[in-house]
Amino acid sequence: MKTANSQGTEPAAPEIAAVNFCEAHVTLGVQDAHLDMIGTCTLPRSKADQPSDLVPLKLNKNWEAYKQYVAGLESRRFLFRGQNKQLRLRTSFHRAGRADLARFLNEDIPALHRHLSATTKHVFNLKDSDENGAFYNLAQHHGYPTPLLDWSYSPYVAAFFAYRRISNEKAAFAGPTDKVRIFVFDPAEWKENWSQVFQLVTAGLHVSVLEFVAVENERMIPQQAASILTNVDDIEAYVMSKELGGKKYLWAIDLPVREHRDVVRELGYMGITAGSLFPGLDGACEELAERNFEI
């Protein structure tokens, strides 16, 4: 609602009088001529593209200790995500430098729908919430940047992704400080305390946990997949800002890069391989390439 001043005209909007940049934050000087007031506000700079600030758990920091730790966790209570670098949690959409989710919804999704409908057996009805979510997840799993972040209910599937793309040669020359990272997230506690928003474009910040229908997506079931939908660039900082009053939603475990060969071999005994997690030609070729060329 707008109000008029004593002359019957609408008051001028506040003006930004000065902008000061520094490494840690941006300070705005705001002047409101109508109220004859001057004020400032400080906006912290995003650290989304910087290394994680999350301090890992103090385990023995090896594969055997990791197995013992996850064996003591409540089954299917937690979500796990493996990364081969200690980077902050970000969706592929935000890592690509995009921020306008309305544009993504209005331009990217219709274009994807037109193109992918030529290759999928099922034509997705984007007006149906289940099919719409399944379509986003399908695009995500095949490499298109989306505001989804992939997780797994399996700590071993997460370990596979943490060590994936690391060569045996790189592992052999890795130093004691070279680590992969596995994030652990408590979705039950998070959903109990924070509202879940199932819309792409919304005014407030949110991190929402979703499980999609596996339409045309053979990877979801073997990966025991779940997803986070978010409009937040730095997910790690946002979640940690909500950890008040002793609450703990997110933590991390770091494992040595040099254990790559042993971990991959043991995961193979469990049936967790590229061939099983990526059914089809791509997964089969990736698994055989690693096996036959000792990549």
N, C-alpha and C positions, 0 to 999 in steps of 0.2 A: 504494500500500500504506500502511495506517495502522499506527502503533505505539502501544502503551499505555505510560503512565508507571508508576512504582513502586507506585502505588495500584491499578493495573489499569484505570484509566479513560483514555479518549482525551484527549490534551493539547488545550488550547484553541487555536483558530486564532489566528494573529497578528492584532492589531488595528491599525487606522489611528488613530494618536494625534493627528495634526495634518495639515492640508492648507493649504498656502500657495500662493496664486495670484500670478503676476506676468505681465507682458506676453509674455515669451519662453517661460516654462515653468511647470510645476506641480511642486511638491515635496511628497512624501508622507513623513510620519514614521510609521514602523512599529514597533510594540512587541510582542514575543513574551514573554509572562509565563513560559511553560514554560522557555525558554532564558535568561530574564533578560537579554534583549538588546534594544537600541533601535537602529534604523538609519534611514536616509533614502534615498530614490531620487528622481531628477529625471527628469520626463517632458517632453520638448520639446513645445511647442504646435505644432499643425499650421499651416502657412502655405498650405494648399491653396486658400483663397479669396483669396489675395493675388496681386499681379502676379508674373510669372516672375522668378527670379533668374538665369536663363540668359543669359549674355552672347552676343550674336549674333556670327557670323563677321564679320571685318573685310573685307568685299568693298567694291566701289564702292557697294553698297547701292542698286542700281537693277535694273530688269528685264533689261537687256542683260547686266549682270554675272552675274545669276542664271542666265541661259540658258547662258552660257559655263561657269559652275561646274558645273552639273548635267550638261552635255555631257561633262565629264571624269570623271564617276563611272562605276563599273562597273555595267553594265545589270542591273536587277532585283536588285541587292545590297541596296539601301537602301529604307526605307519613308519616306513623306512625309506630313505632315499640315498643312493650312493652317487658320489661325485669324485672324479679323479683329481680334483684340485680343491683346496680349502677356500672356495669362493662363497659369497653370500647366496642365499636362496633367491632366485629371480626366474620369472617365466621367460620362455624363449621370445615372446612378444616384447617384453621390456628390454631384454638383452639386445634385441635388434634395434633399439633406439626409438621405438614407437611409443606413443603415449595416448593417442586419441582413440579411445575404445568405440566411440560413436562412429568414427570413420571405418574402423575394423568391422563393425556390425553392418554398416550400410553399404560398404564397398567390397571388402574382402570376402565376407561370407557369401553374398550372392554370386560373386565370380567363382569361388570355390565350388559352390553348389552346381553351377552350370557345367564346369569342367569335370568334376568328379562323377556327376550323374552319368557321364558317358562310359565310365569304367566300372561302376558298382552295379551289382545285380539289383540292389534295392534303391529306389528313389526316395530319399529322405524327405519327410514332411517337416519342414522347419517350424511350422506353427504348432507342432506337438512338442511339448517340453522334453519328453524322453528322447525322441528322435533328434531333436535339435542338439541336445547334449551329446548324444552318440555321434552326431556328425562332427561336432567340434573335436571330440576325442579321437575320431578316426583321422582327421586332418593332423592333429597333434602327433599321433603315433607314426605318421608317415612324413614327418619332418617340416610341416608348415608351422611357423611361429604363431602361437596362440597365448591367451592369458591363463592357460592351464599349467600347473606344475605336477609332474608325474610322481607318484609314490607307490609303494608296494606294502602289502601286509606281511611279506616275507623278508626277514633280515638277510636271507641268503640271496634272494633276487637282488636286493639292494647292493650286496657285496659284489655280485656279478657286474653290475653297472659301475661300481666304484673302480673295479680293476679292468673294465673293458677299455680297449684302445691303448692299453699300456703294453708295450712290446716286451718280450723276454730280455732283449738287449738293454732296454731302458731300465728294467727292474734289476738286472745284474750289476749295473753301474750306479744304482740309486744309493744315496747316502742315508745315514740314520735319521735325518730330519725330513726326508722325502716321504710324504704321507698321502694316502687317499682318505676321504672323509665320508662317513655314513651318518646322516641326520636321523634322529628319532623324534617323532612328533606324537603327541597324545591327543587324538581327535575327539575322544569321548569327553575329556576334561574341557577342551576348547569349546566344543559345541554346547556344553552345559553352561558355560559362562558368557559366551559371546554369540550374538545373533548371526545366523547364517543367511546370506543373501544370494538368491539364485537368479540374479539378473546381471547382465553384462555391464550395462550403463546405469550407474547409481551415484547419488551425490556423495554419500559417505564412504570412507575407506572400509574395506572388509577383506577377510580371508575366510573362504567358505569351503567345506569339505564335501565332495561329491563322489558318488559311484554311478557310473553310466551303464546303460544297456549295451551289451556287446554286439551291436548290429554291424555286420561286415568287418568286424575287428577281431581276428583270431588271436591277437596278441594279449588281449586283456585278461583272459582266464589263466593262461600259464604264468603271466607276470603278477597275478593276484593284485590287479591294479586298482588304485583309487587316485583321485585328483583333487587339487586345490584350485578353485577359481578365485581370482583376485584382481583388483585394480591397483594394488600396491606394488611399487617398484622394488623396494627393499623389504622383502617379506620377513627376513630375519630380525631386522630392527623393529618392525611393527609388532611382531609376536612377542619379542622380548620386552617391549614397552608395556605389554599387558600383564607381565608376570609380577603382579603385585600381591602383597600379603602372603608371601611364601609359595605362591603358585608357580608351577614349572610346566611349561607346555612343550619346550623344544630343547634338545641337547644334541651333542655330537660325539662320535667316536672316531678317532684317527687310527689308521692301520698302516704298517710299513709297505711302501711300494715294492720293496725287494722280496716280499712274500708272494708276489704275483703268481709265480709258477705253481707253488704249493696250493694256493687258494683256488686257482682255476682248475687244477686237477681234482681237488676234493669236491668242488661244485659240480664238476662233470660226473663224479660218482653219484651225486644226488640227482642227476638228471637236469641240472640247471646249466644249459649251454645256449649258445646263439641259435642253434637249430631248434631247440625246444621253446625258447622265448619269442622267437621270430619265425613262426611257421611259414614255410614257403622257400623260394629260391634264395632270397637274400640271406636268411638265417642259416640255411644249409651250407651255402658257399662260405660264409664267414666262419662257421665252425670248422669246416674242413680245411680252410686256409690256415687257421691257427694250429690245427692238429698236424697237418702235413708239412707246413713250412716253419713251424715253431715260431710263429710271429710274436 
